[in-house]
Amino acid sequence: MDIKLDDEEQAILDSVEAGDWQSKGQISERVAELQAYLKQEKKKAVSVRLSENDLYEVKRKSLENGIPYQNVIQILVHQYTCNKIHLDL
C-alpha cells in the first residue's frame, strides 16, 4: 500500500524510525487505572451498530493487548467525553 504523507507526518515517521521516541511506559498501570474506574461507574446498557470490520479489528486489537473488547469501547468513549481524544471529521 502506497500512503502519501504530508511534511509533518513524514517528519514524525522519520523521527520514530530514527529511534527518537521513547515509550512513556506504565501502560499496564494506566489500563488497570482505567479498568478500575470503569468498574466503579454505574453502567447503562446501550445498543450500538458497528460495521463487522470495525468490530473485528476492535476484538483483534483487544486480544493483542489482553483487554476485553467491551472495556476498550468503554475506554474510548470515556476518553472522548473527557476530551483526551478528538475526532477528525
Sequence and secondary structure as in RCSB ss.txt:
>XXXX:A:sequence
MDIKLDDEEQAILDSVEAGDWQSKGQISERVAELQAYLKQEKKKAVSVRLSENDLYEVKRKSLENGIPYQNVIQI
LVHQYTCNKIHLDL
>XXXX:A:secstr
      HHHHHHHHHHHTT       HHHHHHHHHHHHHHS          HHHHHHHHHHHHHHT  HHHHHHH
HHHHHHTTSS    
